[in-house]
Amino acid sequence: MALDLSNSSFSDTLVILGAAGLVIPAFTRFRISPVIGFILVGALVGPAGLGQLVDTMPWLYFLTITDPHSIEPFAEFGIVLLLFSIGLELSFKRLWALRGLVFGVGAAELLGAGALIGVGLYAIGQPWAGALGLGLALALSSTALVLPIAGTTSAVGRSAFAMLLFEDLALVPIVFLLGALAPAAGDAGFSDFMMTLLRGGVVVVLLFLGGRFFLPRLFAQAARTKSPELFLAASLLVVIVASLATTVVGLSPIVGALLAGLLIAETEYHSEVEVITAPFKGLALGVFLITVGMQLDLRMVIQDWGLLFAAILGVMAIKVGVTMALLKLSGARTGTAAEVGVLMASPSETTLIVLGVAATAGLIQPSTSAFWTTVTAIGLTITPVLATAGRYVSRKIEERDSDREEAGRPEVVLGGTVIIGFGRVGRTVADMLTAHNQPYLAVDADIDGVAAARREGYSVMFGDVSRAELVDRLRLGHAKALILTMDDPVLTVRLTRRVRSWVPGIPIIARARDAAHAAELYKAGATDAVPETLESSLQLSEAVLVDLGVAVGPVIASIHEKRDEMRKSIKEAAGLEREPRIRRVRQEEAGA
């Protein structure tokens, strides 16, 4: 059977797949978020872009999407898969631990920001019911974009997830509330709302009980077949059944998807499910973003750019202020509160749903809905930019606060060792120095890690060593040694070269990724460069020889001999025929 290339659905599918195949590698190559690419592609090939030229240039039909509604089901499925993947990263125990943030800060953020935006809209002439609907719609933030950027494990990710989770749960009550406020609605609106909540509660409980019993058995059977296809089919079946169950009783399908992810996360198969479903989530999310871009009318953007800019700026300012204030009150650091506030400042994909409901209910005019739809689309487009801005603002705030905290603190670095980078390697080095009563000061740019390490009693300060002024403050001329454990090869070499030129006599021991990186570090002036590959291979060899019954003494001696041999070959590769001056002086002093 021949393919009908003139079929609208088939042509749209080709455009979407082509966009995904071009946008992701092209934008990733230039280190630009594919999110922006998908939205721009949607604006370019949509009805308000090249699609309006199809009548005069028919060949554009195969490069454009003429019916944006035809791919909306795929976009909705992308959001469902996204919430499912978020559920996989959680557990009921972790979710319960976040209950204060979810129902405390999350609820206060949505209601507070929604109320302030609504008051502002009412003040400029919007009727109170429409102002309420718009306020709640614009107070929502994008789960689809924010969580992939922030994750769910960092302090920023946990705070953002808690608020986004409450917003997703509140979507159904918001929709029913706006329906009840419609001019044609009566007492039936409230009764339907209460009945939906009751039915939804029953379905959630049934899904929870059924999932705890059936899911381990379902995935065990799929695992026994050793068929990835069957495992994928079982995963998608769980998502679809849970989403359909919540949809049937009037709840959002994303509630069912999130619950399905949580249930699978409690099983031993969650990692496999996450890996298998990841490609589908990315593609479906791209389809959703294309539909968002299609709602951008570029002519309207150019014509009303001043009003649109003011609207976006006003909404973002309110949301940043409310989010920062609430997170600060809950005990978050200023930098974390600022980053979360900026990251969640733009409206959400669910804003489009609420705007549609408000327009259908007659609470806002179609022209008002179109204007705020454009605002939402622009806001979603700049979300990756907001993420970068939020990280920059957070870093500046933390650097300022750290400078204040460190001012007046005694310099523990004098006569001690400086460790730059305090991850797993830096912690181990600090533990060994402490065990041998050697003073040290560690420096790291991860404020959450620094705060946690300080609580555990480590001597750590926050700082970005890419700044020359911070390195000056460390007073390395009075330090016994400098240890570089950062997982940044370029910065490690640059810092080694800089410190060696300033302090010629200080021992610099640096972590290297491999032999080639170690050779670079030796050229830059490192006293010792320790390749991770070298040490892991030596430790593996030592364990094997001991397990084979070889005496420990000869094994250790041979390991030391092999280490010296490999270091010598690395130095020769770096063009260093003789050991650094400081090593030679120490050997002569030891011999004396």
Salt bridges, closest charged atoms under 4 A:
GLU72 OE2 - HIS69 ND1 3.01
GLU398 OE1 - ARG333 NH2 3.00
GLU399 OE1 - LYS396 NZ 3.97
GLU399 OE2 - ARG467 NE 3.77
ASP401 OD1 - ARG400 NH2 3.10
ASP403 OD1 - ARG473 NH1 3.12
GLU405 OE2 - ARG333 NH2 3.70
GLU405 OE1 - ARG454 NH1 2.91
GLU406 OE2 - ARG409 NH1 3.40
GLU406 OE2 - ARG454 NH2 2.44
GLU456 OE1 - ARG427 NH1 2.78
ASP464 OD2 - ARG395 NH1 3.71
GLU469 OE2 - ARG467 NH1 3.68
ASP487 OD1 - ARG513 NH2 3.11
ASP528 OD1 - ARG567 NH1 3.82
ASP528 OD2 - ARG583 NH2 2.51
GLU532 OE2 - ARG511 NE 2.41
GLU535 OE2 - ARG563 NE 3.00
GLU565 OE2 - LYS562 NZ 3.62
